[in-house]
Amino acid sequence: MNRIKDNLAEVLQRIREASAGRDNVKLIAVSKTKPVEMILEAFQAGQVRFGENRVQEARDKQPQLPSEMNWHLIGPLQKNKAKYCPEIFSTIHTIHRFDIAEGLNQKCRSLDKKLDILIQMNLTDEESKSGVTSVDELHALADRIMSLDNLRLTGLMTMGDFHASDDENRKMFARLFEINQQEAARLDLKDQMVEISSGMSGDFELALMEGATYVRIGSAIFGSR
């Protein structure tokens, strides 16, 4: 009867154990494709942050759900959808192109609003995934984003490799953490660039062991799609 509530409690316990009780870890319940009834059940069980992959799906759901919910875009963002994001999401995890960041900034400026963003890195060289693929690319993009006054660069995001071993994925999550530390120092953003968005239902414990602060978990909470 309370499957989602029970699943949520179990996930939170696993998060506490894998992160050794760190107080900077935040769970994003991945609600893509899930009906508003299930999302509301998770909210009533205490979950506040929810992640959607598609802007339009989030636009449709948000008016039907409590305003206290905190929405994160965790899927790819198309340039023509950027104008809708500042009124829906608190955080965009998937920035990998300057023109998209620029579009977000323009809309934020018109609303007199600031938006948190993370730069997505593709550290597995999978063509099906978005993201910058090298530190040089990251430097170039981050330097340009620093000129956008209505965006706050708060960290980096990546996805594990479904086909890789646990050891390989753990090394990749560790590399993301190291790159973020170096970039925060380079940009003089040590107090702001503190977020690492990595880890999903199948690998979030590995990500937490390597410093993740956001974990994006769907099926372990809501069940398989």
N, C-alpha and C positions, 0 to 999 in steps of 0.2 A: 504494500500500500504506500509506504514512504520510501520507495526505491531510490528516488533522486536524493532525498535527504540523507539516506544511509550511504549512498555512493559518495556524496559530497563529504560526509564526515570521514569516510575511509581515505579519500584522496587527501584531505587536509592533514590527516595523521601521517600519511606517507610523505607529504611535503615537509612536515616538522622533522621527521626522522632523517630524511635525505639531506635537509639543509642544516641539520644540527641546531634547529630552533632559531636560525637567523631571523631578525625582525624586519628585514627589507624584502621579503619574498611576498609576491602578490599573485593570487590565482585568477586567471581569466577563464571563465567557463565558456567554451566555444559553442555558441548557440546556433550556428549556421544550420539551415534546413530544419531546425526544431520549431515546433509550434509554440505560440505564445503561452499556452497552458503549461507546457513543461518548463519554459523559462521562468514563468511566474512562480512555479513550485520551487525552483532553485533559489529565487530571490527570497521567498518566504522562509526558506531554510537558512538564510543569512548570507547568500552570495550576492555581491554587489557589482562586480566587474564581469562584463560579457563581451565576447569577441565575435564579430561577424566578418565573413569573407567578401560579401558583396554590399555595395553602398545601397542599392535599391532595396534589397531585402531588409536591411536595417531601417531604412526610411519607412517601410511598410509596417514594421513591427513596433518601432519606438512609440508612436502615439497610443498604442494599445497597452502599454506597460508603464509601471510607476516611473515618475520623473527622477527618482533618486538613483536609478540605475546608471552605471558608468559604462559607456560603450567604447570599445576599441576596434579599430579596423585592422584586421590581421591578414587580409587577403590583398591581392594586387589592386592597385588603384589606377584607373584610367584617367587621363587628363580631363576628359569631358565630365567626369563625375566629381572632380575635386571641389567644385563650387558648392556641393551639398554637404561636404564633410564637416566643416566647422560648427554647423548647427546640430550635428548628430553625435560626433565622436569627441572624446577628450584627448585621445591619443591615436596617432597613425603609426603603425609598426613597420610599414613596408615601403618607405621612400627609397628610390634608387635612381631617380632622374631629377635633374634640376628644374625642368619645365613644369613638372608636377608640383614640386615644392613651391615654385613661384606662383602657380595658380592658387594653391592653398593660402599662401601669404596674402595675395590680393584680396581674396574673399574674407580672410581674417581681419584685414585692415578695414574693410568696409563695415565689419561688424564690431570693430574696436575690441577684438578678442585675440588671445594668444592660444596657440595650439601646440601640444607636445608631439614631437615626432622622433622616430628612430630610423636610422638608415639600415636597410636590409643588405646583408652580405650573403653571397652564394659561395660558400667555402667548399662545396662538394663538386663543383664544375658540372652540375647536371643542367642540361640545356632547358629542361622543363621548368626550372626554377628561376625566379627573378633575383636581382640583387647585384651589387658590385662585386667583382671577383678578385680584386687585388687591393692592397693597402694604398697603392698609388691612386687608384680610382677613388677610394674612400677619401683620401686627402683632398683630391680635386673637388669632389662633390661637397664635402663638409665645409671647405673654404668658401664656396659659393653660398651655401645655406647660411653661413654666419652673417651674410649681408641682409638676410630677411628678418626684419625686426619683429614680425608677429609669429614666428616659429621658434620653439625652444628645442634644440637638439639635446635629447636626454639619454641617448645611448644607441646600442646596436641590436639588431635582430638577425637570427638565422634559423634554418630548419635542418634537422638531422637527416642523414642519408638512410632511407629505409632498407637499403641493401647492404649497408656497412655493418661491421661487428660493433658490439658495445664498446670495445676498447677504441676503435677508430672514431666512433661518434664522441666518446668522452674526450679524446684528444682534440677533436674539432671544437667542442664546446669550450675547452680550456684555451684554445687559440683565440676564439672570439673574445673571451674575457681579457686576454692579454692585449689584443688589438685595441679593445675599448679603453683599457688603462692608458695605453700609449697615446691614443688619440685625444683623450681627455686632457692629458698633460700637454700635448702639442698645442691644443686650442685654448689652454688655460681655463678648462671647464671641469675641474676635478669635483666641484660641489654640485654640478648640474648634470654632467654626463655619467650618471651612476646606474643606468638601467641596462640589463642584459635580458632580452626576450628570446628564450630558447627552451626547447623541450615541449613535447606533446604527450599524449596518453602513453605512448610506447617507450618514451625515453626521458621523461621529465626528471626522474631521479638522478640520472647521469648528468643532466644539465645542471641540476641544483648542486651536485657535488662539485661542479666547476664554476660556481658563482652566479648562476641565473637568478634574476630578481623577478622576472615575469615568466610564468609557465602557462601554456595555452592548452587546456585539457577539455576535450569534448566527450568522446565515447566512454571514458571511465566514469563520467558523471551521468550522462544522458542515455548511455547505451549505444550500440552500433546503429549506424544510419540505415 
